[in-house]
């Protein structure tokens, strides 16, 4: 069975609640597309207004982050139950910005992945190499290490339902996109790894996105590759271009 495409916007730390409502209103008529899953991953404070604004449409809401505990004395953190109660379906885990600036390592990210599944959230698990790693020829080794570590204890059924986003760090927010061949090579290797860890059915079911300066101009070519099932979009998700990617 063909995998359903999934285009997710990662708004990062960019929109106030009022601005978020304006953006949703701008995009609403443009992103109507029954053939694609469309997700807005938004800052925590925007989740409630965005969930209200997209109610009854084809757009789903995602979170950019969550904590690994159910509740308690974790000042400033957001629990998975809070996300679920607010209508969140997806959660980005392991974005390179969280790995770098907030020192989230694979042991911690594995806990997040397991917690997300426990609470019924679908992880969008990010992985990707630095430019130095690519130039040193260790990209695939690095990606395998990240994914294997982050998926410890995840069942085949859970893995089949999740999303992995391949995001080369050198392409994020830089305007420098991986070529469709580079992106396909890694996404294919990720699918092969999923087959190795689980089985062919799981590898066929899991959805793999490319992320890194995807825009209205390059989306169609990237999305035409056999192992790229969608995109995780940063900068271009904050403007009407996002709709062009959805419709590509
Ligand atoms: C991202 O941060 O997930 C991302 C892909 O950003 P951009 O599209 O801006 O490169």
Boltz pocket constraint, residues with backbone or C-beta under 6 A from the ligand:
constraints:
  - pocket:
      binder: B
      contacts: [[A, 10], [A, 167], [A, 171], [A, 172], [A, 173], [A, 174], [A, 175], [A, 211], [A, 212], [A, 213], [A, 214], [A, 232], [A, 233], [A, 234], [A, 235], [A, 236]]
      max_distance: 6.0
